[in-house]
Amino acid sequence: MDEEGKPKFDEEPDYTSDIDEKEMPYLIAVFDALSEELDSGTNPDAIQESIERLQNCHEQVLSVRAEVGAKMNRLEMTEKR
């Protein structure tokens, strides 16, 4: 995290750590960076990097969603027994 509480994009995101009220969640920081880069429109490579970060975040969300779904299915199976 930098001094403003935003994630540094040169580091691998830590999806497991808790976020305090002074820190910006990684996904929000990715959207903010993409918005700033689209507004400036001067660096297409930076825009592409933000899109790739956004895709990585999407994959992480889908992974967690699948894990929660599997746990819910197991819980429902144990309730039926």
Number of C-alpha atoms within 10 A of each C-alpha: 13 8 8 9 16 17 21 12 15 6 8 8 16 9 13 6 7 9 12 9 8 10 16 16 16 22 17 13 18 22 15 14 18 20 14 12 18 15 9 11 11 10 10 12 10 15 19 13 15 22 16 13 19 18 12 14 17 13 12 13 13 12 12 12 12 12 12 12 12 12 12 12 12 11 11 11 10 9 8 6 5
